[in-house]
Amino acid sequence: MLLLTLNILFVLVAVAMIALILMQRGAGASAGSGFGGGASATVFGARGSANFLSKATKWLAITFFAITLFMAWYATHRATAPAVGADLGVMSQVPAAPAAPGAVAVPAAPVATPSTVPAAPDAQPEAASTVPAAPAESPAAQQDADPAAQKQ
């Protein structure tokens, strides 16, 4: 009930503040008088004593900020953690997902430390030939494969 009353008061004060601010004449309204239309002291100088609109705006702003701070303080001190087994509304009707039968926990991957990471080599080794070497054959196998060697 308190928050409802404060919210209504908060909106009314905000609307009243907007109305009072828009009704006031700004400090730059008489800026044109500084360029030949009158005394240059009235451009942005002192305006004398504050009138009713500026005093009312000041008090509405103070009230607006006071209500804002009180509602923020009240909301933070009123907030509590929900009790175990508290009514969660619609979400209390959703069953928890059962664990899969035979599920095995997967262990976490080991974390590499700087001492286990090998250092990069300074110079790149020359590329080795990717063609495999021919297998060594016996002299008898060479003679069988070479017909010119058989004629001799």
HELIX and SHEET records of a PDB file:
HELIX    1   1 LEU A    2  MET A   23  1                                  22    
HELIX    2   2 ALA A   27  PHE A   35  5                                   9    
HELIX    3   3 SER A   40  THR A   42  5                                   3    
HELIX    4   4 PHE A   52  ARG A   78  1                                  27    
HELIX    5   5 GLY A   89  GLN A   93  5                                   5    
HELIX    6   6 PRO A  139  ALA A  145  1                                   7    
HELIX    7   7 PRO A  147  LYS A  151  1                                   5    
END                                                                             
